[in-house]
Amino acid sequence: MVWGVRDIPRAQAFWTAALDYRPREEPGDDWVVLIPRSGEGPQLALDLVQSERPRRHHLDLYADDQAAEVERLIGLGATRADWDYEDDADYVVLADPDGNPFCVVQR
């Protein structure tokens, strides 16, 4: 996955903490690839973009304790997105520090 961001260091700090990932190699000024600390799972590339508009992509993060995970991610720099939820929604929509939306789904 490639995620367009406006600030590589800020996005790296957020996503490494949010996903328990680490840089695969030394980050560049406009690109870094993140991989799971455990070594298992998909990689996430962060690509520097100039557009101020958030990209049209999102991740679903599954949590056993959704409320706690939402608060943890907000503490890392996420914000609650303005979203129209259906009555039985099992997800919360947040935005990363660049405004990219993602969901925290109750497992």
C-alpha positions as CSV (number, residue, x, y, z in Angstrom):
1,M,0.0,0.0,0.0
2,V,1.2,3.5,-0.8
3,W,-0.2,6.3,1.4
4,G,0.1,9.9,0.2
5,V,1.1,12.3,3.0
6,R,2.2,15.9,3.4
7,D,4.8,15.3,6.1
8,I,6.9,12.2,6.1
9,P,8.4,12.4,9.7
10,R,4.9,13.1,11.2
11,A,3.2,10.3,9.2
12,Q,6.1,7.9,10.0
13,A,5.7,8.7,13.7
14,F,2.0,8.2,13.7
15,W,1.8,5.0,11.6
16,T,4.7,3.3,13.2
17,A,3.0,3.8,16.6
18,A,-0.5,3.1,15.4
19,L,0.4,-0.2,13.6
20,D,3.5,-1.3,15.6
21,Y,5.6,-0.9,12.5
22,R,9.2,0.2,11.8
23,P,11.0,1.7,8.8
24,R,12.4,-1.0,6.5
25,E,15.4,1.2,5.9
26,E,16.5,4.7,6.5
27,P,13.6,7.1,5.5
28,G,14.2,9.5,2.6
29,D,12.9,13.0,2.4
30,D,10.0,12.0,0.3
31,W,9.5,8.2,0.9
32,V,9.6,5.6,3.6
33,V,8.5,2.0,3.7
34,L,7.1,0.7,7.0
35,I,7.0,-3.0,7.9
36,P,5.6,-4.8,10.9
37,R,8.0,-5.1,13.9
38,S,7.1,-8.8,14.0
39,G,8.2,-9.2,10.4
40,E,4.8,-10.6,9.4
41,G,2.2,-8.7,7.4
42,P,1.8,-6.1,4.7
43,Q,4.2,-3.1,4.2
44,L,3.0,0.5,4.1
45,A,4.8,3.0,2.0
46,L,4.5,6.7,2.8
47,D,4.9,9.0,-0.2
48,L,5.3,12.8,0.0
49,V,2.6,14.5,-2.0
50,Q,2.0,18.2,-2.7
51,S,-1.8,18.1,-2.8
52,E,-3.6,19.4,0.3
53,R,-6.6,17.2,-0.4
54,P,-6.5,13.9,1.6
55,R,-6.1,10.9,-0.6
56,R,-9.0,8.5,-1.4
57,H,-7.8,5.5,0.5
58,H,-8.3,4.1,3.9
59,L,-7.4,1.3,6.2
60,D,-9.6,-0.7,8.5
61,L,-7.9,-1.5,11.8
62,Y,-9.6,-4.2,13.9
63,A,-9.6,-3.9,17.6
64,D,-10.8,-6.1,20.5
65,D,-11.4,-3.0,22.6
66,Q,-12.5,-0.4,20.0
67,A,-13.0,2.5,22.5
68,A,-9.5,2.0,24.0
69,E,-7.9,1.8,20.5
70,V,-9.7,4.9,19.4
71,E,-8.4,6.8,22.4
72,R,-4.9,5.4,21.9
73,L,-4.9,6.6,18.2
74,I,-6.2,10.0,19.2
75,G,-3.4,10.3,21.7
76,L,-1.0,9.6,18.8
77,G,-2.4,12.4,16.7
78,A,-5.5,11.0,15.0
79,T,-8.7,13.1,15.1
80,R,-12.4,12.0,14.9
81,A,-13.8,12.4,11.4
82,D,-17.1,14.1,10.8
83,W,-19.1,11.0,9.6
84,D,-22.7,10.0,9.2
85,Y,-23.0,6.6,10.9
86,E,-25.7,4.1,10.3
87,D,-27.5,2.9,13.5
88,D,-25.6,-0.5,13.7
89,A,-22.2,0.8,12.7
90,D,-19.4,-1.3,14.2
91,Y,-16.7,1.2,13.2
92,V,-15.4,4.6,14.2
93,V,-13.9,6.9,11.4
94,L,-10.7,8.7,12.4
95,A,-8.3,10.8,10.3
96,D,-4.5,10.5,10.5
97,P,-2.4,13.7,11.0
98,D,-2.6,14.4,7.2
99,G,-6.4,14.1,7.2
100,N,-6.5,10.6,5.6
101,P,-9.5,8.7,6.9
102,F,-9.3,5.3,8.4
103,C,-11.7,3.1,10.4
104,V,-11.4,1.3,13.8
105,V,-13.7,-1.7,13.7
106,Q,-14.9,-3.6,16.7
107,R,-13.6,-7.2,16.2
